[in-house]
Amino acid sequence: TLGGDVNLLPLSSVFCMRSADKYTTVLHRAGESVIDQSLTELEAEYGEILVRIHRNTLVVKNCIRGLEKAADGRHLLKMAGCDERPPVSRRNLPAIRQLIRDLK
């Protein structure tokens, strides 16, 4: 919900969610939407579907396709159906690598 409007967005169309300030941006097949739920709330409610890759980013597990290393040494997440490559924090990298192995 945002500004009193409620729009339902199926999780099957969502790639990832990023938090900035007090809002969360949801990246989905039709573009982007801003919601007022925190990543912590979303993670608590949809923990079986979402995984945290960075303190400010959750990703839908089924979208994960692998990792790539950027020229600056950061690890970026490859997602199916999406050109976005969100960074994976060093703290979350081991868990994401294990998840990728488990998904194969």
All heavy atoms as an XYZ file, in Angstrom:
812
protein
N       0.837     -1.181      0.000
C       0.000      0.000      0.000
C       0.878      1.240      0.000
O       1.943      1.244      0.576
C      -0.909      0.058      1.241
O      -0.107      0.238      2.385
C      -1.778     -1.158      1.361
N       0.400      2.293     -0.654
C       1.101      3.568     -0.650
C       0.090      4.662     -0.894
O      -0.692      4.585     -1.835
C       2.203      3.595     -1.713
C       3.093      4.828     -1.675
C       3.859      4.902     -0.365
C       4.071      4.812     -2.827
N       0.095      5.656     -0.040
C      -0.827      6.764     -0.207
C      -2.281      6.361     -0.118
O      -3.137      6.976     -0.742
N      -2.578      5.305      0.621
C      -3.958      4.870      0.777
C      -4.435      3.938     -0.318
O      -5.468      3.311     -0.190
N      -3.699      3.839     -1.423
C      -4.083      2.927     -2.507
C      -3.551      1.531     -2.203
O      -2.441      1.372     -1.724
C      -3.505      3.382     -3.851
C      -4.130      4.672     -4.338
O      -5.259      4.974     -3.908
O      -3.490      5.359     -5.148
N      -4.345      0.531     -2.512
C      -3.917     -0.849     -2.352
C      -3.949     -1.498     -3.730
O      -4.992     -1.537     -4.379
C      -4.838     -1.629     -1.380
C      -4.442     -3.084     -1.334
C      -4.789     -1.012     -0.005
N      -2.801     -1.954     -4.169
C      -2.694     -2.666     -5.443
C      -2.052     -4.008     -5.169
O      -0.988     -4.067     -4.541
C      -1.836     -1.881     -6.439
C      -2.468     -0.566     -6.809
O      -3.623     -0.543     -7.201
N      -1.738      0.519     -6.654
N      -2.673     -5.075     -5.611
C      -2.122     -6.402     -5.409
C      -1.132     -6.710     -6.527
O      -1.405     -6.477     -7.702
C      -3.239     -7.443     -5.387
C      -4.234     -7.299     -4.243
C      -5.314     -8.361     -4.352
C      -3.541     -7.376     -2.904
N       0.005     -7.231     -6.129
C       1.058     -7.583     -7.072
C       1.452     -9.024     -6.790
O       1.938     -9.327     -5.694
C       2.253     -6.643     -6.868
C       3.420     -6.757     -7.801
C       3.008     -6.387     -9.233
C       4.536     -5.833     -7.350
N       1.232     -9.932     -7.716
C       1.582    -11.335     -7.451
C       3.093    -11.506     -7.304
O       3.870    -10.937     -8.078
C       1.050    -12.090     -8.670
C       0.860    -11.059     -9.727
C       0.674     -9.739     -9.046
N       3.513    -12.257     -6.295
C       4.942    -12.484     -6.087
C       5.586    -13.180     -7.283
O       6.776    -13.038     -7.502
C       5.172    -13.308     -4.821
C       5.317    -12.502     -3.543
C       5.385    -13.400     -2.326
C       6.511    -11.576     -3.592
N       4.793    -13.886     -8.068
C       5.343    -14.559     -9.250
C       5.844    -13.568    -10.297
O       6.606    -13.935    -11.179
C       4.297    -15.488     -9.872
O       3.160    -14.734    -10.268
N       5.451    -12.298    -10.192
C       5.908    -11.295    -11.149
C       7.031    -10.423    -10.582
O       7.545     -9.542    -11.257
C       4.752    -10.399    -11.601
O       4.356     -9.537    -10.560
N       7.436    -10.689     -9.334
C       8.441     -9.875     -8.651
C       9.831    -10.486     -8.815
O      10.006    -11.694     -8.751
C       8.093     -9.748     -7.147
C       9.197     -9.050     -6.375
C       6.774     -9.010     -6.976
N      10.831     -9.600     -9.028
C      12.231    -10.018     -9.098
C      12.934     -9.734     -7.768
O      13.560    -10.597     -7.188
C      12.983     -9.281    -10.212
C      12.418     -9.514    -11.570
C      11.814     -8.478    -12.261
C      12.480    -10.759    -12.166
C      11.294     -8.678    -13.526
C      11.950    -10.978    -13.426
C      11.358     -9.929    -14.109
N      12.868     -8.467     -7.332
C      13.550     -8.096     -6.100
C      12.905     -6.871     -5.476
O      12.062     -6.216     -6.094
C      15.033     -7.854     -6.341
S      15.434     -6.401     -7.318
N      13.332     -6.581     -4.248
C      12.819     -5.441     -3.495
C      14.005     -4.734     -2.869
O      14.849     -5.380     -2.254
C      11.869     -5.927     -2.404
C      10.706     -6.702     -2.946
S       9.868     -7.562     -1.628
C       8.741     -8.559     -2.587
N      14.044     -3.417     -3.047
C      15.131     -2.605     -2.509
C      14.582     -1.533     -1.585
O      13.579     -0.902     -1.906
C      15.903     -1.923     -3.625
C      17.101     -2.722     -4.066
C      17.780     -2.017     -5.162
N      16.887     -2.293     -6.288
C      16.923     -1.714     -7.460
N      17.775     -0.813     -7.706
N      16.091     -2.022     -8.411
N      15.273     -1.317     -0.487
C      14.837     -0.326      0.475
C      15.732      0.901      0.416
O      16.945      0.786      0.303
C      14.891     -0.934      1.881
O      14.463     -0.003      2.823
N      15.099      2.067      0.485
C      15.814      3.339      0.584
C      14.947      4.267      1.417
O      13.750      4.401      1.164
C      16.072      3.924     -0.793
N      15.545      4.888      2.390
C      14.812      5.744      3.319
C      13.705      4.930      3.988
O      13.967      3.879      4.533
C      14.272      6.984      2.608
C      15.392      7.848      2.038
O      16.433      7.955      2.715
O      15.230      8.382      0.939
N      12.471      5.389      3.906
C      11.373      4.688      4.572
C      10.529      3.866      3.607
O       9.506      3.321      3.990
C      10.477      5.699      5.292
C      11.186      6.359      6.440
C      10.454      7.413      7.219
C       9.054      7.714      6.934
N       8.463      8.739      7.800
N      10.941      3.761      2.367
C      10.132      3.063      1.367
C      10.887      1.911      0.739
O      12.104      1.867      0.751
C       9.676      4.042      0.278
C       8.789      5.124      0.831
C       9.283      6.385      1.082
C       7.461      4.853      1.140
C       8.472      7.369      1.618
C       6.644      5.833      1.670
C       7.159      7.088      1.908
O       6.350      8.050      2.443
N      10.117      1.008      0.170
C      10.675     -0.148     -0.518
C      10.226     -0.099     -1.970
O       9.039      0.061     -2.250
C      10.194     -1.453      0.151
O      10.617     -1.443      1.517
C      10.746     -2.671     -0.547
N      11.171     -0.250     -2.882
C      10.869     -0.305     -4.309
C      10.839     -1.765     -4.727
O      11.790     -2.509     -4.482
C      11.928      0.453     -5.133
O      11.950      1.813     -4.697
C      11.610      0.397     -6.619
N       9.751     -2.160     -5.358
C       9.579     -3.524     -5.840
C       9.829     -3.525     -7.348
O       9.144     -2.815     -8.088
C       8.156     -4.051     -5.543
C       7.994     -5.474     -6.059
C       7.860     -3.972     -4.057
N      10.800     -4.289     -7.789
C      11.092     -4.445     -9.211
C      10.333     -5.678     -9.701
O      10.515     -6.779     -9.173
C      12.594     -4.620     -9.426
C      13.075     -4.757    -10.849
C      12.801     -3.480    -11.633
C      14.552     -5.077    -10.873
N       9.449     -5.485    -10.688
C       8.611     -6.577    -11.182
C       8.511     -6.518    -12.702
O       9.023     -5.590    -13.325
C       7.226     -6.545    -10.522
C       6.547     -5.218    -10.591
N       5.804     -4.816    -11.674
C       6.524     -4.175     -9.714
C       5.327     -3.592    -11.458
N       5.752     -3.185    -10.274
N       7.856     -7.508    -13.283
C       7.774     -7.616    -14.749
C       7.203     -6.369    -15.418
O       7.600     -6.017    -16.510
C       6.930     -8.827    -15.135
C       7.669    -10.124    -14.987
C       6.829    -11.301    -15.506
N       7.576    -12.530    -15.507
C       7.863    -13.250    -14.433
N       7.491    -12.833    -13.241
N       8.534    -14.385    -14.524
N       6.294     -5.675    -14.767
C       5.646     -4.500    -15.360
C       6.369     -3.199    -15.020
O       5.909     -2.134    -15.391
C       4.195     -4.431    -14.899
N       7.488     -3.269    -14.312
C       8.242     -2.064    -13.970
C       8.606     -2.023    -12.504
O       9.103     -2.998    -11.958
N       8.347     -0.888    -11.873
C       8.667     -0.710    -10.458
C       7.458     -0.126     -9.722
O       6.703      0.645    -10.295
C       9.843      0.248    -10.277
C      11.147     -0.278    -10.791
C      12.309      0.675    -10.522
O      12.085      1.778     -9.977
O      13.436      0.315    -10.866
N       7.334     -0.498     -8.467
C       6.295      0.054     -7.599
C       6.932      0.364     -6.259
O       7.847     -0.326     -5.826
C       5.164     -0.951     -7.389
O       4.555     -1.287     -8.609
N       6.443      1.396     -5.599
C       6.927      1.760     -4.277
C       5.866      1.357     -3.257
O       4.678      1.635     -3.439
C       7.220      3.276     -4.194
C       7.655      3.662     -2.792
C       8.276      3.670     -5.208
N       6.317      0.681     -2.197
C       5.414      0.257     -1.134
C       5.948      0.780      0.197
O       7.114      1.174      0.297
C       5.245     -1.278     -1.098
C       6.593     -1.974     -0.851
C       4.612     -1.773     -2.396
C       6.483     -3.475     -0.658
N       5.105      0.774      1.214
C       5.554      1.277      2.508
C       5.874      0.168      3.509
O       6.090      0.431      4.680
C       4.552      2.277      3.101
C       3.163      1.702      3.279
O       2.983      0.492      3.075
O       2.259      2.474      3.617
N       5.944     -1.069      3.063
C       6.362     -2.170      3.931
C       7.885     -2.229      3.960
O       8.543     -2.033      2.945
C       5.817     -3.500      3.434
C       4.339     -3.677      3.674
C       3.866     -5.002      3.124
O       3.685     -5.131      1.929
N       3.682     -5.965      4.001
N       8.441     -2.538      5.121
C       9.890     -2.656      5.241
C      10.354     -4.023      4.745
O       9.568     -4.974      4.674
C      10.314     -2.470      6.697
O       9.937     -3.600      7.468
N      11.640     -4.117      4.444
C      12.200     -5.405      4.030
C      12.073     -6.418      5.165
O      11.826     -7.597      4.911
C      13.663     -5.246      3.619
C      13.933     -4.445      2.361
C      15.426     -4.419      2.068
C      13.171     -4.978      1.170
N      12.210     -5.964      6.395
C      12.083     -6.861      7.547
C      10.682     -7.459      7.612
O      10.522     -8.659      7.851
C      12.420     -6.110      8.845
O      13.735     -5.556      8.725
C      12.359     -7.024     10.051
N       9.664     -6.634      7.391
C       8.276     -7.132      7.383
C       8.062     -8.126      6.247
O       7.447     -9.181      6.436
C       7.296     -5.970      7.217
C       7.223     -5.038      8.392
C       6.437     -3.771      8.100
O       6.310     -3.360      6.927
O       5.942     -3.179      9.067
N       8.573     -7.796      5.064
C       8.415     -8.674      3.906
C       9.152     -9.996      4.116
O       8.639    -11.066      3.796
C       8.924     -7.980      2.641
C       8.086     -6.788      2.193
C       8.855     -5.945      1.193
C       6.762     -7.252      1.608
N      10.340     -9.916      4.676
C      11.128    -11.117      4.947
C      10.431    -12.013      5.966
O      10.416    -13.237      5.823
C      12.504    -10.692      5.458
C      13.543    -11.780      5.478
C      14.910    -11.227      5.832
O      15.018    -10.207      6.539
O      15.888    -11.839      5.393
N       9.824    -11.412      6.980
C       9.104    -12.188      7.990
C       7.882    -12.869      7.390
O       7.570    -14.011      7.717
C       8.691    -11.285      9.152
N       7.189    -12.178      6.491
C       5.957    -12.709      5.908
C       6.211    -13.701      4.774
O       5.472    -14.663      4.608
C       5.098    -11.557      5.393
C       3.703    -11.976      5.033
C       2.783    -10.796      4.781
O       3.128     -9.660      5.159
O       1.708    -11.024      4.196
N       7.264    -13.465      3.991
C       7.518    -14.281      2.791
C       8.908    -14.904      2.808
O       9.538    -15.070      1.769
C       7.362    -13.418      1.533
C       6.014    -12.767      1.416
C       5.856    -11.403      1.653
C       4.888    -13.512      1.076
C       4.608    -10.792      1.547
C       3.640    -12.919      0.984
C       3.515    -11.558      1.217
O       2.295    -10.960      1.125
N       9.392    -15.271      3.990
C      10.741    -15.815      4.149
C      11.025    -17.073      3.346
O      12.175    -17.353      3.025
N      10.000    -17.836      3.025
C      10.204    -19.058      2.227
C      10.462    -18.732      0.758
O      11.052    -19.531      0.038
C       8.974    -19.967      2.337
C       8.752    -20.526      3.718
C       9.876    -21.450      4.150
O      10.274    -22.305      3.335
O      10.349    -21.311      5.291
N      10.032    -17.560      0.326
C      10.121    -17.171     -1.085
C      11.260    -16.188     -1.326
O      11.888    -16.208     -2.384
C       8.781    -16.543     -1.533
C       7.662    -17.567     -1.392
C       8.864    -16.013     -2.962
C       6.284    -16.980     -1.515
N      11.543    -15.350     -0.331
C      12.536    -14.287     -0.476
C      13.826    -14.617      0.250
O      13.821    -15.330      1.248
C      11.979    -12.976      0.089
C      10.677    -12.469     -0.512
C      10.159    -11.277      0.300
C      10.878    -12.074     -1.963
N      14.924    -14.057     -0.238
C      16.207    -14.197      0.436
C      16.899    -12.830      0.437
O      16.829    -12.088     -0.534
C      17.088    -15.277     -0.240
C      17.466    -14.909     -1.665
C      18.344    -15.537      0.576
N      17.546    -12.515      1.544
C      18.262    -11.244      1.657
C      19.655    -11.418      1.049
O      20.384    -12.329      1.405
C      18.369    -10.809      3.116
C      18.906     -9.387      3.262
C      18.854     -8.937      4.692
N      17.506     -8.747      5.190
C      16.870     -7.575      5.185
N      17.452     -6.505      4.683
N      15.648     -7.485      5.681
N      19.993    -10.518      0.125
C      21.322    -10.565     -0.486
C      22.178     -9.380     -0.049
O      23.391     -9.375     -0.254
C      21.255    -10.619     -2.032
C      20.643     -9.347     -2.605
C      20.512    -11.869     -2.492
C      20.885     -9.173     -4.100
N      21.540     -8.389      0.546
C      22.215     -7.176      0.997
C      21.316     -6.562      2.054
O      20.116     -6.847      2.090
C      22.392     -6.223     -0.195
C      23.370     -5.135      0.038
N      23.060     -3.998      0.731
C      24.672     -4.999     -0.342
C      24.114     -3.211      0.767
N      25.116     -3.796      0.123
N      21.862     -5.712      2.901
C      21.028     -5.122      3.955
C      19.844     -4.360      3.390
O      18.825     -4.210      4.049
C      21.840     -4.237      4.886
C      22.416     -3.023      4.236
C      23.237     -2.197      5.218
N      24.016     -1.208      4.530
C      23.551     -0.043      4.104
N      22.288      0.265      4.303
N      24.328      0.805      3.474
N      19.935     -3.914      2.122
C      18.839     -3.149      1.527
C      18.147     -3.871      0.375
O      17.395     -3.251     -0.357
C      19.331     -1.772      1.063
C      20.299     -1.867     -0.098
O      20.709     -2.953     -0.497
N      20.672     -0.729     -0.648
N      18.383     -5.188      0.204
C      17.808     -5.894     -0.946
C      17.354     -7.308     -0.599
O      18.115     -8.090     -0.024
C      18.829     -5.984     -2.106
O      19.352     -4.691     -2.375
C      18.187     -6.550     -3.362
N      16.114     -7.612     -0.988
C      15.579     -8.974     -0.962
C      15.342     -9.409     -2.400
O      14.959     -8.593     -3.237
C      14.241     -9.032     -0.215
C      14.238     -8.784      1.280
C      12.796     -8.721      1.790
C      15.004     -9.857      2.008
N      15.536    -10.700     -2.677
C      15.334    -11.243     -4.019
C      14.433    -12.467     -3.916
O      14.500    -13.222     -2.947
C      16.687    -11.635     -4.651
C      16.512    -12.346     -5.974
C      17.560    -10.407     -4.844
N      13.597    -12.667     -4.920
C      12.781    -13.882     -4.993
C      13.714    -15.035     -5.369
O      14.426    -14.977     -6.373
C      11.647    -13.710     -6.031
C      10.886    -15.014     -6.210
C      10.707    -12.594     -5.604
N      13.742    -16.066     -4.542
C      14.684    -17.182     -4.726
C      14.611    -17.794     -6.111
O      15.636    -18.108     -6.712
C      14.445    -18.268     -3.676
C      14.809    -17.861     -2.280
C      14.478    -18.979     -1.297
C      14.713    -18.546      0.120
N      14.370    -19.611      1.078
N      13.405    -17.986     -6.641
C      13.243    -18.634     -7.949
C      13.816    -17.830     -9.102
O      13.975    -18.357    -10.200
C      11.769    -18.926     -8.230
C      11.235    -20.020     -7.345
O      11.984    -20.801     -6.766
N       9.928    -20.068     -7.202
N      14.108    -16.552     -8.886
C      14.674    -15.694     -9.942
C      16.193    -15.809    -10.030
O      16.785    -15.376    -11.011
C      14.315    -14.227     -9.698
S      12.569    -13.888     -9.888
N      16.817    -16.362     -9.011
C      18.278    -16.396     -8.942
C      18.837    -17.363     -9.982
O      18.419    -18.511    -10.068
C      18.746    -16.794     -7.534
C      18.314    -15.734     -6.536
C      20.258    -17.014     -7.502
C      18.593    -16.095     -5.089
N      19.784    -16.864    -10.772
C      20.413    -17.687    -11.804
C      21.922    -17.820    -11.648
O      22.537    -18.620    -12.310
C      20.114    -17.120    -13.205
C      18.657    -17.253    -13.589
C      18.253    -18.731    -13.640
N      16.857    -18.900    -13.909
C      15.919    -19.199    -13.003
N      16.252    -19.366    -11.750
N      14.665    -19.333    -13.337
N      22.524    -17.007    -10.798
C      23.959    -17.132    -10.584
C      24.579    -15.831    -10.125
O      23.882    -14.865     -9.825
N      25.908    -15.858    -10.053
C      26.676    -14.687     -9.630
C      27.646    -14.302    -10.723
O      28.104    -15.153    -11.483
C      27.482    -15.016     -8.370
C      26.723    -15.169     -7.067
C      27.614    -15.801     -6.007
C      26.217    -13.824     -6.580
N      27.969    -13.029    -10.782
C      29.051    -12.582    -11.648
C      29.880    -11.589    -10.848
O      29.372    -10.910     -9.966
C      28.550    -11.972    -12.942
C      27.730    -10.735    -12.816
C      27.199    -10.245    -14.154
O      26.905    -11.063    -15.040
O      27.070     -9.033    -14.299
N      31.173    -11.557    -11.152
C      32.058    -10.655    -10.436
C      32.271     -9.409    -11.269
O      32.649     -9.483    -12.439
C      33.387    -11.345    -10.136
C      34.169    -10.675     -9.057
C      35.240    -11.577     -8.523
C      35.903    -10.923     -7.330
N      36.893    -11.791     -6.727
N      32.031     -8.263    -10.668
C      32.208     -6.981    -11.355
C      33.690     -6.613    -11.371
O      34.493     -7.159    -10.612
C      31.401     -5.900    -10.636
N      34.026     -5.674    -12.235
C      35.411     -5.227    -12.365
C      35.949     -4.671    -11.048
O      37.140     -4.773    -10.763
C      35.520     -4.182    -13.465
N      35.071     -4.113    -10.232
C      35.503     -3.540     -8.952
C      35.565     -4.571     -7.825
O      35.818     -4.234     -6.674
C      34.607     -2.368     -8.557
C      33.156     -2.770     -8.325
O      32.839     -3.977     -8.371
O      32.324     -1.879     -8.100
N      35.329     -5.851     -8.156
C      35.438     -6.928     -7.184
C      34.142     -7.309     -6.486
O      34.092     -8.309     -5.782
N      33.092     -6.508     -6.665
C      31.799     -6.847     -6.050
C      31.187     -8.038     -6.760
O      31.431     -8.269     -7.937
C      30.826     -5.674     -6.137
C      31.229     -4.472     -5.350
C      30.216     -3.349     -5.473
N      29.952     -3.061     -6.876
C      28.818     -2.571     -7.345
N      27.819     -2.300     -6.545
N      28.662     -2.333     -8.630
N      30.358     -8.774     -6.047
C      29.590     -9.870     -6.630
C      28.190     -9.375     -6.928
O      27.534     -8.801     -6.061
C      29.557    -11.070     -5.688
C      30.852    -11.796     -5.629
N      31.870    -11.432     -4.789
C      31.307    -12.847     -6.347
C      32.891    -12.236     -4.970
N      32.580    -13.108     -5.906
N      27.734     -9.624     -8.148
C      26.413     -9.197     -8.591
C      25.565    -10.430     -8.856
O      26.050    -11.442     -9.367
C      26.526     -8.353     -9.857
C      27.481     -7.162     -9.774
C      27.562     -6.456    -11.119
C      27.065     -6.202     -8.682
N      24.294    -10.329     -8.521
C      23.374    -11.452     -8.685
C      22.730    -11.412    -10.062
O      22.210    -10.379    -10.480
C      22.288    -11.387     -7.607
C      21.428    -12.632     -7.468
C      22.246    -13.766     -6.853
C      20.229    -12.335     -6.605
N      22.763    -12.526    -10.772
C      22.066    -12.647    -12.059
C      20.682    -13.212    -11.780
O      20.539    -14.194    -11.050
C      22.828    -13.565    -13.013
C      24.178    -13.013    -13.411
C      24.805    -13.777    -14.548
C      25.289    -15.128    -14.096
N      26.029    -15.867    -15.125
N      19.678    -12.558    -12.393
C      18.297    -12.989    -12.187
C      17.632    -13.300    -13.520
O      17.860    -12.602    -14.512
C      17.500    -11.898    -11.460
C      17.998    -11.607    -10.071
S      16.956    -10.422     -9.190
C      17.250     -8.940    -10.114
N      16.801    -14.322    -13.530
C      16.064    -14.710    -14.734
C      15.031    -13.650    -15.074
O      14.334    -13.144    -14.203
C      15.367    -16.045    -14.508
N      14.958    -13.289    -16.352
C      13.938    -12.370    -16.830
C      14.162    -10.924    -16.475
O      13.275    -10.096    -16.644
N      15.354    -10.595    -15.972
C      15.618     -9.243    -15.487
C      17.068     -8.863    -15.779
O      17.976     -9.653    -15.529
C      15.350     -9.211    -13.985
S      15.597     -7.614    -13.227
N      17.273     -7.673    -16.307
C      18.626     -7.200    -16.588
C      19.313     -6.622    -15.360
O      20.518     -6.396    -15.373
C      18.599     -6.130    -17.693
C      18.184     -6.711    -19.032
O      18.386     -7.921    -19.248
O      17.658     -5.952    -19.861
N      18.560     -6.353    -14.328
C      19.106     -5.799    -13.088
C      20.111     -6.772    -12.477
O      19.896     -7.981    -12.473
C      17.949     -5.565    -12.110
C      18.317     -4.786    -10.904
C      18.265     -3.290    -11.121
O      17.706     -2.847    -12.138
O      18.783     -2.580    -10.272
N      21.217     -6.255    -11.954
C      22.241     -7.067    -11.300
C      22.532     -6.465     -9.922
O      23.486     -5.731     -9.738
C      23.537     -7.086    -12.121
C      23.436     -7.694    -13.501
C      23.403     -9.214    -13.392
N      23.568     -9.873    -14.670
C      22.574    -10.392    -15.371
N      21.348    -10.279    -14.942
N      22.800    -11.015    -16.498
N      21.690     -6.771     -8.923
C      21.909     -6.193     -7.593
C      23.162     -6.770     -6.932
O      23.473     -7.953     -7.095
C      20.650     -6.580     -6.818
C      20.093     -7.751     -7.532
C      20.514     -7.630     -8.960
N      23.880     -5.943     -6.184
C      25.080     -6.431     -5.497
C      24.732     -7.330     -4.308
O      23.719     -7.133     -3.650
C      25.778     -5.155     -5.033
C      24.711     -4.131     -4.973
C      23.680     -4.505     -5.995
N      25.601     -8.311     -4.087
C      25.478     -9.213     -2.945
C      26.538     -8.781     -1.932
O      27.710     -8.653     -2.291
C      25.698    -10.682     -3.363
C      25.612    -11.607     -2.161
C      24.694    -11.101     -4.433
N      26.145     -8.578     -0.701
C      27.115     -8.162      0.321
C      28.060     -9.310      0.653
O      27.716    -10.481      0.504
C      26.394     -7.695      1.585
O      25.787     -8.788      2.241
N      29.238     -8.952      1.109
C      30.219     -9.982      1.512
C      29.645    -10.842      2.621
O      29.884    -12.049      2.658
C      31.520     -9.330      1.971
C      32.335     -8.747      0.851
C      33.676     -8.285      1.369
N      33.484     -7.402      2.519
C      33.967     -6.191      2.630
N      34.688     -5.682      1.674
N      33.747     -5.481      3.714
N      28.877    -10.234      3.498
C      28.277    -10.960      4.615
C      27.301    -12.042      4.139
O      27.222    -13.125      4.721
C      27.556     -9.962      5.508
C      26.848    -10.571      6.666
C      26.129     -9.496      7.443
N      25.508    -10.059      8.615
C      24.764     -9.382      9.438
N      24.542     -8.108      9.223
N      24.223     -9.962     10.477
N      26.530    -11.746      3.103
C      25.521    -12.689      2.605
C      26.039    -13.602      1.492
O      25.331    -14.537      1.100
C      24.295    -11.912      2.108
C      23.553    -11.258      3.250
O      23.398    -11.841      4.313
N      23.104    -10.041      3.049
N      27.227    -13.350      0.997
C      27.753    -14.109     -0.144
C      27.821    -15.621      0.095
O      27.380    -16.392     -0.763
C      29.116    -13.548     -0.559
C      29.711    -14.088     -1.841
C      28.783    -13.866     -3.030
C      31.069    -13.431     -2.098
N      28.345    -16.105      1.223
C      28.388    -17.567      1.415
C      26.999    -18.223      1.354
O      26.831    -19.279      0.738
C      29.018    -17.735      2.800
C      29.804    -16.482      3.010
C      29.016    -15.401      2.316
N      26.003    -17.599      1.973
C      24.641    -18.162      1.963
C      24.060    -18.154      0.556
O      23.368    -19.101      0.154
C      23.742    -17.394      2.919
N      24.342    -17.105     -0.225
C      23.820    -17.026     -1.591
C      24.501    -18.069     -2.473
O      23.845    -18.724     -3.284
C      23.988    -15.606     -2.165
C      23.172    -14.603     -1.346
C      23.608    -15.549     -3.645
C      21.701    -14.926     -1.219
N      25.806    -18.248     -2.290
C      26.503    -19.306     -3.055
C      25.902    -20.676     -2.747
O      25.699    -21.477     -3.656
C      27.990    -19.296     -2.718
C      28.749    -18.209     -3.414
C      30.240    -18.353     -3.171
N      30.973    -17.449     -4.031
C      32.027    -16.763     -3.656
N      32.499    -16.882     -2.418
N      32.644    -15.975     -4.491
N      25.623    -20.945     -1.471
C      25.019    -22.221     -1.089
C      23.620    -22.363     -1.678
O      23.255    -23.426     -2.187
C      24.964    -22.356      0.434
C      24.432    -23.694      0.902
C      25.298    -24.854      0.448
O      26.503    -24.841      0.663
N      24.697    -25.846     -0.181
N      22.850    -21.311     -1.657
C      21.503    -21.341     -2.232
C      21.558    -21.646     -3.726
O      20.773    -22.450     -4.229
C      20.802    -20.011     -1.997
C      19.389    -19.878     -2.566
C      18.447    -20.902     -1.939
C      18.865    -18.474     -2.364
N      22.512    -21.051     -4.435
C      22.658    -21.304     -5.882
C      22.999    -22.774     -6.112
O      22.440    -23.418     -6.995
C      23.726    -20.370     -6.490
C      23.179    -18.934     -6.500
C      24.106    -20.813     -7.895
C      24.212    -17.883     -6.833
N      23.891    -23.326     -5.275
C      24.221    -24.767     -5.413
C      22.984    -25.621     -5.145
O      22.743    -26.601     -5.842
C      25.340    -25.138     -4.447
C      26.716    -24.717     -4.911
C      27.825    -25.365     -4.100
N      27.885    -24.862     -2.737
C      28.585    -23.803     -2.337
N      29.270    -23.110     -3.221
N      28.584    -23.439     -1.078
N      22.202    -25.255     -4.141
C      21.008    -26.026     -3.779
C      19.921    -25.943     -4.852
O      19.140    -26.872     -5.022
C      20.434    -25.547     -2.452
C      21.346    -25.858     -1.272
O      22.283    -26.667     -1.438
O      21.107    -25.284     -0.202
N      19.858    -24.804     -5.571
C      18.838    -24.625     -6.601
C      19.131    -25.426     -7.864
O      18.245    -25.664     -8.666
C      18.690    -23.148     -6.950
C      18.056    -22.261     -5.875
C      18.121    -20.791     -6.283
C      16.628    -22.675     -5.591
N      20.379    -25.814     -8.039
C      20.769    -26.548     -9.275
C      20.398    -27.986     -9.233
O      20.066    -28.642     -8.398
C      22.259    -26.396     -9.546
C      22.610    -24.997     -9.978
C      24.050    -24.907    -10.332
C      24.348    -23.483    -10.806
N      25.707    -23.297    -11.201
